[in-house]
Amino acid sequence: MTNMKKMTMIPLLASFILGSTLWSGGFTANAAAAATTSTTVPPSATTITDKSEKPQTNNLPNIKILATGGTIAGSSAVNTDTTDYKAGALGIETLINAVPEMKSIANVSGEQVVNVGSPDINNDILLKLAKRTNELLARDDVDGIVITHGTDTLEETAYFLNLVVNSDKPVVVVGSMRPATAISADGPFNLYNAVKVAGASASKGQGVLVLLNDRIGAARYITKTNTTAVDTFKSVEQGYLGAVVGDQVYYYNKSTHKHTTASMFDISILTQLPQVDILYEYQNNGRYLYDAAVAAGAKGIVVAGSGNGSLSKTSTEGAEAAGKKGVIIARSSRVGSGIVSPSTKDAASNFVSTDSLNPQKARILLMLALTQTHDVKEIQSFFNEY
């Protein structure tokens, strides 16, 4: 018997025994290939699975799943492959159908916003996703949103939404570290738990949440800490907001920074975001990187500084020259945790410090800040509050 035949028989046997299609260990290469053929959606397309849009008559929460692709929708021809797979290969309908247990906890429907790996999420997609999220949350028949997303840039999208969603209804961003075709794929339970969290009354007003590996993280604090491990998302210093244990949602922390309904940022009329680049501090680096960013049109530069947001003399020269041309320089850190403390010299050089935001999240906030003002003191207040 060939390996492919063995792989095909496993899910058939599992389906026969359990009476349902398994995703973890059962969503094999042949099933993935068939699903990819029938449900893969081009990046520009939008699929709505609840075409009737009729309000539900039961007492379950109405949860909308917005899909963007990523590993949770990934596929490989080998079910032991956890790294060399195609991200965003499966459509939202396949993901929903693979976890029928969700029907017992919520009225679930889905839309395919895009279907890409998260490194390809750009500003246009961020705006499209955020605007659609706000449209849905404004409806009486939507109680919460779940967004499936690749993990590589998941924290950036989650933090962007945290700043621009204008509702206190739950928004949960979820992903997985193993593709749908992998043995012991983590996507199914993550998706189930995300729907559970989105439908929980305790999730209301918590800001945008991130759900992986049973932990509930705040978009402001959570970050990816490991390249491949399933427990990669952590809040190293601030801690998680809560957890899902035994099919129950528990909260034991709150985010103290402004978010969602307390945020001043309005993207409803925005069609683009200002260009903000990230430069990495290292020994013997050159000023030319700053000059190149300014020449390319950067309105802001986030520096992943060494230690407490430190810049070399060469970097300082480049950053100060950029500042004199009106470019805002945000000092973050490459360290991975800790607060970049303000300096008395910051404002004079058009610099701001980024509090505990890592460089990628500092870029998100600086982009939005620049849609409101170019005043360095006001932008610093944003980093203090958000």
C-alpha positions as CSV (number, residue, x, y, z in Angstrom):
1,M,0.0,0.0,0.0
2,T,1.4,3.4,-1.0
3,N,1.8,6.2,1.5
4,M,-0.8,8.3,-0.2
5,K,-3.3,5.5,0.0
6,K,-2.6,5.1,3.7
7,M,-3.0,8.9,4.2
8,T,-6.4,8.7,2.4
9,M,-7.7,5.8,4.4
10,I,-6.9,7.4,7.8
11,P,-9.5,10.2,7.5
12,L,-12.0,7.9,5.9
13,L,-11.8,5.6,9.0
14,A,-11.8,8.5,11.4
15,S,-14.9,10.0,9.6
16,F,-16.6,6.6,9.8
17,I,-15.9,6.2,13.5
18,L,-16.7,9.8,14.6
19,G,-19.3,10.6,12.1
20,S,-17.6,13.9,11.1
21,T,-14.6,15.1,9.2
22,L,-11.6,15.7,11.4
23,W,-9.3,18.6,10.7
24,S,-6.4,17.6,13.0
25,G,-4.9,14.4,11.7
26,G,-7.8,13.8,9.4
27,F,-7.7,16.7,6.9
28,T,-5.2,15.0,4.7
29,A,-3.5,15.8,1.5
30,N,-6.2,14.5,-0.8
31,A,-8.9,16.3,1.2
32,A,-6.9,19.5,1.2
33,A,-6.3,19.3,-2.6
34,A,-10.0,18.9,-3.2
35,A,-10.9,21.7,-0.8
36,T,-8.3,24.0,-2.4
37,T,-9.7,23.3,-5.9
38,S,-13.3,24.2,-4.8
39,T,-12.8,26.9,-2.2
40,T,-9.6,28.9,-2.8
41,V,-10.5,32.5,-3.3
42,P,-8.3,35.0,-5.3
43,P,-6.9,37.7,-3.1
44,S,-9.2,40.4,-4.5
45,A,-12.4,38.3,-4.1
46,T,-14.9,38.3,-1.3
47,T,-17.0,35.3,-0.5
48,I,-20.1,35.6,1.7
49,T,-21.4,32.2,3.0
50,D,-24.5,33.6,4.7
51,K,-26.1,35.1,1.6
52,S,-29.5,35.4,3.3
53,E,-28.2,37.6,6.1
54,K,-31.4,36.7,8.1
55,P,-31.2,37.2,11.9
56,Q,-31.1,33.9,13.9
57,T,-34.0,33.1,16.1
58,N,-32.1,31.0,18.7
59,N,-30.3,32.4,21.8
60,L,-26.8,31.8,20.5
61,P,-24.5,34.8,19.7
62,N,-24.1,35.7,16.0
63,I,-20.4,35.5,15.1
64,K,-19.0,36.6,11.8
65,I,-15.6,35.1,10.7
66,L,-13.5,37.2,8.4
67,A,-10.8,35.2,6.7
68,T,-7.5,36.6,5.4
69,G,-5.6,33.3,4.8
70,G,-2.4,32.3,6.6
71,T,-1.3,29.0,8.1
72,I,-4.7,28.3,9.6
73,A,-5.8,28.0,5.9
74,G,-2.6,26.4,4.8
75,S,-2.2,23.1,2.9
76,S,0.6,20.6,2.1
77,A,0.7,17.3,0.3
78,V,2.5,15.8,3.4
79,N,0.7,15.6,6.7
80,T,4.0,15.8,8.7
81,D,4.9,19.1,7.0
82,T,4.7,22.1,9.3
83,T,7.0,24.5,7.6
84,D,7.0,24.0,3.8
85,Y,3.3,24.4,3.0
86,K,1.1,26.8,1.0
87,A,-0.4,29.5,3.3
88,G,-3.9,30.7,2.5
89,A,-4.8,27.7,0.3
90,L,-8.2,27.0,1.8
91,G,-11.3,29.1,1.8
92,I,-13.4,30.2,4.7
93,E,-16.2,27.8,4.0
94,T,-13.8,24.9,4.3
95,L,-12.5,26.1,7.6
96,I,-16.1,26.5,9.0
97,N,-17.2,23.1,7.8
98,A,-14.2,21.5,9.3
99,V,-15.2,22.5,12.8
100,P,-19.0,21.7,13.0
101,E,-18.8,21.9,16.8
102,M,-18.9,25.7,16.5
103,K,-22.6,25.4,15.6
104,S,-23.3,24.5,19.2
105,I,-21.9,27.7,20.6
106,A,-22.7,30.3,18.0
107,N,-24.5,31.1,14.8
108,V,-21.4,31.3,12.6
109,S,-21.0,32.7,9.1
110,G,-18.0,33.8,7.1
111,E,-16.5,36.1,4.5
112,Q,-13.2,35.8,2.6
113,V,-11.6,39.2,2.7
114,V,-8.4,38.1,1.1
115,N,-6.5,34.8,1.0
116,V,-2.8,35.5,1.5
117,G,0.1,34.7,3.8
118,S,0.4,37.4,6.5
119,P,3.7,38.8,5.2
120,D,1.7,40.0,2.2
121,I,-0.8,41.9,4.4
122,N,-0.4,45.6,3.3
123,N,-1.9,48.9,4.3
124,D,-4.7,48.6,1.7
125,I,-5.7,45.2,3.2
126,L,-5.6,46.7,6.7
127,L,-8.0,49.5,5.7
128,K,-10.3,47.1,3.9
129,L,-10.4,44.7,6.8
130,A,-10.9,47.4,9.4
131,K,-13.7,49.1,7.5
132,R,-15.5,45.8,6.9
133,T,-15.1,45.0,10.6
134,N,-16.7,48.3,11.6
135,E,-19.5,47.9,9.1
136,L,-20.4,44.5,10.6
137,L,-20.1,45.5,14.2
138,A,-22.6,48.3,13.6
139,R,-25.2,45.7,12.7
140,D,-27.7,44.5,15.4
141,D,-27.4,40.9,14.1
142,V,-23.6,40.7,14.6
143,D,-22.5,40.1,18.2
144,G,-18.8,39.6,17.6
145,I,-16.1,39.2,14.9
146,V,-13.4,36.5,14.5
147,I,-10.6,37.2,12.1
148,T,-8.4,34.3,10.8
149,H,-4.9,35.5,10.0
150,G,-1.4,34.3,9.4
151,T,0.8,34.5,12.5
152,D,3.9,36.2,11.1
153,T,2.2,39.7,11.1
154,L,-0.9,38.8,13.2
155,E,0.1,41.1,16.0
156,E,0.3,44.1,13.7
157,T,-3.2,43.6,12.2
158,A,-4.6,43.0,15.7
159,Y,-3.0,46.2,17.1
160,F,-4.2,48.2,14.1
161,L,-7.8,47.0,14.7
162,N,-7.4,47.8,18.4
163,L,-6.8,51.4,17.4
164,V,-9.5,51.8,14.8
165,V,-12.4,49.5,15.7
166,N,-15.2,51.8,17.0
167,S,-17.3,49.2,18.9
168,D,-17.0,47.5,22.2
169,K,-18.3,44.2,20.7
170,P,-15.6,41.5,20.8
171,V,-13.1,41.2,18.0
172,V,-10.8,38.1,18.2
173,V,-7.9,37.5,15.8
174,V,-6.9,33.9,15.5
175,G,-4.3,31.9,13.7
176,S,-2.4,28.6,13.9
177,M,1.2,27.5,13.8
178,R,0.5,24.3,11.8
179,P,-1.3,24.1,8.5
180,A,-4.7,22.5,8.3
181,T,-3.2,19.3,6.7
182,A,-0.7,18.7,9.5
183,I,-1.0,15.9,12.1
184,S,-2.2,17.6,15.3
185,A,-3.0,20.8,13.6
186,D,-3.8,23.6,16.1
187,G,-6.1,25.6,13.9
188,P,-9.4,23.8,14.6
189,F,-9.4,24.2,18.4
190,N,-8.0,27.7,18.0
191,L,-10.9,28.6,15.7
192,Y,-13.4,27.0,18.0
193,N,-12.0,28.8,21.1
194,A,-11.9,32.1,19.2
195,V,-15.6,31.8,18.4
196,K,-16.2,30.9,22.0
197,V,-14.4,34.0,23.2
198,A,-16.1,36.3,20.6
199,G,-19.5,35.1,21.9
200,A,-18.7,35.6,25.6
201,S,-20.3,38.6,27.3
202,A,-17.1,39.0,29.4
203,S,-15.2,39.8,26.2
204,K,-17.1,42.9,25.6
205,G,-15.0,46.1,26.0
206,Q,-11.8,44.2,26.3
207,G,-10.3,45.6,23.1
208,V,-9.1,43.5,20.2
209,L,-8.1,40.1,21.4
210,V,-5.7,37.4,20.1
211,L,-6.4,33.8,20.7
212,L,-3.9,30.9,20.2
213,N,-3.0,27.9,22.3
214,D,-5.9,28.5,24.8
215,R,-4.6,31.9,25.8
216,I,-6.3,35.2,25.4
217,G,-3.9,38.1,24.7
218,A,-4.4,41.8,24.3
219,A,-3.5,43.1,20.9
220,R,-1.4,45.9,22.6
221,Y,0.8,43.4,24.5
222,I,0.9,40.1,22.7
223,T,3.7,39.2,20.3
224,K,5.2,36.3,18.5
225,T,8.2,35.0,20.3
226,N,9.1,31.7,18.5
227,T,9.4,30.9,14.9
228,T,7.5,27.6,14.9
229,A,6.3,26.6,18.4
230,V,2.6,26.4,19.0
231,D,2.9,28.5,22.2
232,T,4.7,31.3,20.3
233,F,2.4,34.1,21.3
234,K,3.2,35.6,24.7
235,S,2.8,38.8,26.7
236,V,6.2,38.6,28.3
237,E,5.9,41.3,30.9
238,Q,2.2,42.3,31.0
239,G,0.8,38.8,30.9
240,Y,-2.3,37.3,29.2
241,L,-5.8,38.7,29.7
242,G,-7.3,35.3,30.2
243,A,-7.6,31.8,29.0
244,V,-10.1,29.2,27.7
245,V,-10.2,26.1,29.9
246,G,-12.7,23.3,29.9
247,D,-14.9,25.2,27.4
248,Q,-15.1,28.2,29.7
249,V,-13.7,31.7,29.1
250,Y,-11.8,33.2,32.0
251,Y,-10.4,36.8,32.3
252,Y,-8.0,37.9,35.0
253,N,-6.4,41.1,33.5
254,K,-7.4,44.2,31.5
255,S,-5.5,46.4,29.1
256,T,-4.8,49.8,30.6
257,H,-4.1,51.5,27.3
258,K,-6.7,53.3,25.2
259,H,-8.4,51.1,22.5
260,T,-11.5,50.7,20.3
261,T,-14.3,53.0,21.6
262,A,-11.8,55.2,23.5
263,S,-9.5,55.7,20.5
264,M,-9.6,58.9,18.5
265,F,-8.5,57.3,15.2
266,D,-11.1,57.3,12.5
267,I,-10.3,55.4,9.3
268,S,-13.7,55.7,7.7
269,I,-12.6,58.3,5.2
270,L,-9.0,57.2,4.8
271,T,-7.9,55.6,1.5
272,Q,-4.3,55.3,2.3
273,L,-1.9,55.5,5.2
274,P,1.4,57.5,5.4
275,Q,4.6,55.7,4.7
276,V,6.5,54.7,7.9
277,D,9.7,52.6,7.7
278,I,11.6,50.6,10.3
279,L,15.4,50.7,10.5
280,Y,17.4,48.3,12.7
281,E,20.2,49.5,14.9
282,Y,23.4,47.5,14.8
283,Q,27.2,48.0,15.1
284,N,28.8,49.9,12.2
285,N,25.5,50.8,10.6
286,G,25.3,53.7,8.2
287,R,23.5,57.0,7.8
288,Y,22.6,56.1,4.2
289,L,19.6,54.0,5.4
290,Y,18.0,57.1,6.9
291,D,18.7,59.2,3.8
292,A,17.3,56.5,1.6
293,A,14.1,56.2,3.6
294,V,13.5,60.0,3.4
295,A,14.3,60.0,-0.3
296,A,11.7,57.2,-0.8
297,G,9.0,59.3,0.9
298,A,8.9,58.2,4.5
299,K,6.9,60.5,6.7
300,G,8.0,58.5,9.8
301,I,10.8,56.2,10.8
302,V,10.8,53.7,13.6
303,V,14.2,52.8,14.9
304,A,14.7,49.4,16.4
305,G,17.3,50.8,18.7
306,S,19.8,48.8,20.8
307,G,19.0,48.6,24.5
308,N,16.8,51.4,25.7
309,G,16.2,52.7,22.2
310,S,19.8,53.8,21.8
311,L,21.2,55.1,18.5
312,S,24.8,55.3,17.4
313,K,26.4,58.6,16.5
314,T,26.0,57.8,12.9
315,S,22.3,56.8,13.2
316,T,21.7,60.0,15.3
317,E,23.1,62.1,12.5
318,G,20.8,60.4,10.0
319,A,17.8,60.6,12.2
320,E,18.3,64.2,13.1
321,A,18.7,65.1,9.5
322,A,15.5,63.3,8.7
323,G,13.8,65.1,11.6
324,K,14.8,68.5,10.2
325,K,12.9,67.6,7.1
326,G,9.7,66.9,9.1
327,V,10.1,63.2,9.4
328,I,9.0,61.8,12.9
329,I,11.6,59.4,14.4
330,A,10.1,56.9,16.9
331,R,12.7,55.2,19.1
332,S,11.8,51.6,19.8
333,S,14.0,48.7,20.8
334,R,15.2,45.5,19.2
335,V,15.4,43.9,22.7
336,G,11.9,42.3,22.7
337,S,10.6,43.6,26.0
338,G,10.8,46.6,28.3
339,I,9.9,50.3,28.1
340,V,11.9,52.8,25.9
341,S,12.0,55.8,28.3
342,P,11.6,59.3,27.1
343,S,14.7,61.5,26.6
344,T,14.8,65.3,27.2
345,K,16.5,65.5,23.8
346,D,13.7,63.8,21.9
347,A,11.4,66.7,21.1
348,A,14.2,68.9,19.9
349,S,15.2,66.4,17.3
350,N,11.7,65.4,16.2
351,F,12.0,62.1,18.1
352,V,9.4,60.3,20.2
353,S,9.8,57.3,22.5
354,T,7.5,54.3,22.0
355,D,6.8,53.1,25.5
356,S,6.7,49.3,25.4
357,L,5.6,49.0,21.8
358,N,7.9,46.8,19.7
359,P,9.1,48.3,16.3
360,Q,6.3,46.7,14.2
361,K,3.5,47.9,16.5
362,A,5.2,51.3,16.9
363,R,5.0,51.6,13.1
364,I,1.2,50.9,13.2
365,L,0.6,53.7,15.8
366,L,2.9,56.2,14.1
367,M,1.1,55.7,10.8
368,L,-2.2,56.5,12.4
369,A,-0.8,59.3,14.5
370,L,0.5,61.0,11.3
371,T,-3.1,61.0,9.9
372,Q,-3.9,63.3,12.7
373,T,-0.9,65.6,13.3
374,H,2.8,66.2,12.7
375,D,3.3,67.8,16.1
376,V,5.9,65.8,17.9
377,K,4.5,66.5,21.4
378,E,1.1,65.4,20.4
379,I,2.4,62.2,18.8
380,Q,4.4,61.5,21.9
381,S,1.1,61.7,23.9
382,F,-0.3,59.0,21.6
383,F,2.5,56.7,22.4
384,N,2.0,57.4,26.1
385,E,-1.7,56.6,26.0
386,Y,-2.2,53.9,23.3
